[in-house]
Amino acid sequence: MNFIDPIAKLLGEWSYELGAPAVLFRLAISMIFAFIIGCERASKRHAAGLRTFITIFLASTMTTMIDIYLNAAYGISSSMLSAATVIGIAIISTNSILYSSKNQIKGLTTSAGLWASGILGMTIGAGFYTVSVIGYIALICCLSYFPSFEFYLKNRSNHFEVHLELVSKSNLQDFITTIRKLGLRIDDIEANNAYLSSGLAVYSVAVTIISPELKKYKTHKEIIQAMSTLDYVYYIEEMN
């Protein structure tokens, strides 16, 4: 039995057949979804913005429709174009992941968002409108509304990582001794060679809060603010 999408049933027969109205309708949905997600990403100054998301959505929607057409018209059952599109999007997504000078990974969410957008474009192209709408709502919620909740969880965590700039390498031992007295455990220290010419000693430091008092009453921001008051600390901030 052939599956007919619930939304397609409501719209009528034209919406699940691959005629001109359905093609235009699917491309329009694809562009609307891409426009909203692209605007949200661009407003937060992420690497992939409006044009990138529209291109990804349209490409995946069109290639899926072409594969469906080739199957219906010529009996070609392979989905070569769709598969090639997924691979292409994966490559583009991977290239959007960067490492900053502070040893932080940037663009991971954008990369995942591009990949998910490509999959959504394919569901639109296949005429799975219900799946597309539900997937789109889930994706936009994940990108727009979950960051604040994620920040809350991170700030409640006993583990965090800081970007640390010391006046001199000789101050590192003093820093380690001081934060241990504060009730913190050092899990890892990594020197950052990107700042060799600056004259500063720069590190990425992973710490765990082990003091019961700190766990109860102090946020990461307050702990880092206390660290910043040390004379030999030139700069310190939490890494995302």
C-alpha positions in Angstrom: 0.0 0.0 0.0 1.4 3.4 -1.0 1.9 5.8 1.8 0.3 9.3 1.4 1.5 12.0 3.8 -1.3 13.3 6.1 -0.7 16.9 5.1 -0.7 15.9 1.4 -4.1 14.3 1.9 -5.4 17.6 3.3 -3.9 19.6 0.4 -5.2 17.3 -2.3 -3.8 14.9 -5.0 -1.8 17.6 -6.7 0.6 17.9 -3.7 1.9 14.3 -3.8 2.2 14.0 -7.5 5.3 15.4 -9.1 3.6 18.0 -11.3 4.4 21.7 -11.7 2.2 22.8 -8.8 3.8 20.3 -6.4 7.4 21.2 -7.5 6.7 24.9 -7.0 5.1 24.2 -3.6 8.0 22.1 -2.4 10.5 24.6 -3.5 8.5 27.4 -1.8 8.4 25.5 1.5 12.1 24.8 1.2 12.9 28.4 0.7 10.6 29.6 3.6 12.2 27.1 6.0 15.7 28.0 4.9 15.0 31.7 5.1 13.8 31.5 8.8 16.7 29.3 9.9 19.2 31.3 7.9 18.0 34.6 9.4 18.3 33.1 12.9 21.9 31.9 12.2 22.9 35.2 10.6 21.4 37.3 13.4 23.8 35.5 15.8 26.7 36.1 13.4 27.4 32.4 12.7 29.6 31.4 9.7 26.7 29.9 7.7 23.9 32.4 7.2 20.9 33.1 5.0 22.3 32.2 1.5 24.1 29.1 2.7 21.0 27.6 4.2 18.8 28.5 1.3 21.3 26.9 -1.1 21.5 23.7 1.0 17.7 23.4 1.3 17.1 24.0 -2.4 19.8 21.7 -3.6 18.6 18.8 -1.5 15.0 19.4 -2.4 15.7 19.5 -6.1 17.9 16.5 -6.2 15.4 14.4 -4.3 12.6 15.4 -6.8 15.0 14.6 -9.7 15.6 11.1 -8.3 11.9 10.6 -7.9 11.3 11.7 -11.5 14.0 9.5 -12.9 12.5 6.5 -11.0 9.0 7.3 -12.3 9.9 8.1 -15.9 12.8 5.8 -16.6 12.7 3.2 -13.9 16.0 4.3 -12.5 15.6 3.2 -8.8 19.0 4.4 -7.5 19.2 7.6 -5.5 22.5 8.7 -6.8 21.8 12.4 -6.8 20.4 12.4 -3.3 23.3 10.4 -2.0 25.8 12.8 -3.7 24.0 15.7 -2.2 24.2 14.3 1.3 27.9 13.7 0.8 28.4 17.2 -0.5 26.5 18.7 2.4 28.6 16.6 4.8 31.8 18.0 3.2 30.5 21.6 3.4 29.5 21.1 7.0 32.9 19.7 8.0 34.6 22.7 6.4 32.6 25.0 8.6 34.2 23.6 11.8 37.1 25.7 12.9 39.6 25.8 15.8 40.1 29.2 17.3 43.3 30.6 18.7 41.9 29.7 22.2 41.8 26.0 21.3 38.0 26.2 21.0 35.9 24.3 18.4 33.8 26.8 16.5 31.0 26.0 14.0 30.0 22.6 15.3 26.3 23.5 15.8 26.3 25.3 12.4 27.8 22.2 10.8 25.1 19.9 12.3 22.4 22.5 11.3 23.5 22.4 7.7 23.5 18.7 7.6 20.0 18.5 9.2 18.8 21.2 6.8 19.9 19.0 3.9 18.0 16.1 5.3 14.9 18.3 5.7 15.2 19.5 2.2 15.2 15.9 1.0 12.0 15.1 3.0 10.3 18.2 1.4 11.5 17.1 -2.0 10.0 13.6 -1.4 6.7 15.1 -0.4 6.8 14.1 3.2 5.3 17.4 4.4 4.4 16.1 7.9 7.9 14.9 8.6 9.3 18.1 7.2 7.1 20.3 9.4 7.8 18.3 12.6 11.5 18.1 11.8 11.7 21.8 11.0 10.0 22.8 14.3 12.4 20.5 16.2 15.4 22.0 14.4 14.5 25.6 14.9 13.8 24.9 18.6 17.2 23.3 18.9 19.0 26.2 17.3 17.0 29.1 18.8 15.7 28.0 22.3 18.0 25.3 23.6 21.2 27.5 23.9 20.0 29.3 27.0 19.1 26.0 28.6 22.4 24.5 27.6 24.2 27.5 29.1 22.2 27.0 32.4 23.3 23.3 32.5 26.9 24.2 31.8 27.0 26.8 34.5 25.6 24.3 37.0 28.2 21.7 36.1 31.2 21.0 38.4 33.4 20.8 35.3 34.5 23.7 33.1 37.4 24.9 31.1 39.2 28.3 31.0 41.4 30.2 28.7 44.2 31.5 30.9 46.9 34.1 30.1 49.6 34.4 32.7 52.2 37.2 32.8 55.0 34.6 32.9 55.5 30.8 32.7 56.9 30.9 36.2 53.5 31.9 37.6 51.9 28.6 36.5 52.9 26.8 39.7 51.5 29.6 41.9 48.3 29.5 39.9 47.9 25.8 40.4 48.6 26.0 44.1 46.1 28.9 44.6 43.2 27.2 42.7 43.7 24.0 44.7 43.3 26.0 47.8 40.1 27.4 46.5 38.7 23.9 46.2 39.3 23.1 42.5 41.0 20.2 40.9 43.0 20.5 37.7 42.0 17.9 35.2 44.2 19.0 32.3 46.5 21.9 31.3 47.5 22.5 27.7 49.9 25.2 26.5 48.5 27.3 23.6 51.3 27.9 21.1 49.3 30.5 19.1 50.4 33.2 21.6 54.1 32.4 21.6 55.1 35.8 20.2 52.9 37.7 22.7 55.3 37.3 25.6 52.5 35.8 27.7 52.1 32.2 29.0 48.8 31.0 27.6 47.0 27.8 28.6 43.7 25.9 28.3 42.9 24.6 31.8 40.2 22.1 32.6 39.1 22.1 36.2 36.6 20.4 38.5 34.9 21.9 41.5 35.5 19.6 44.5 34.7 21.9 47.4 31.2 21.4 48.7 30.9 25.1 49.5 31.8 26.1 45.9 29.3 23.6 44.5 26.5 25.1 46.6 27.1 28.9 46.3 29.4 29.8 43.5 28.8 30.0 39.7 31.6 29.6 37.1 31.5 33.3 36.5 32.2 34.1 40.2 35.0 31.5 40.4 36.7 32.9 37.3 36.2 36.4 38.6 38.1 35.4 41.8 40.9 33.9 39.7 41.2 37.1 37.7 42.1 39.1 40.8 45.4 37.3 41.1 48.3 39.6 40.2 50.0 37.3 37.7 46.8 36.6 35.8 46.7 38.8 32.7 43.4 37.5 31.4 41.0 34.6 32.0 37.7 33.5 30.6 35.5 30.4 30.4 35.7 28.4 27.2 32.4 27.4 25.6 
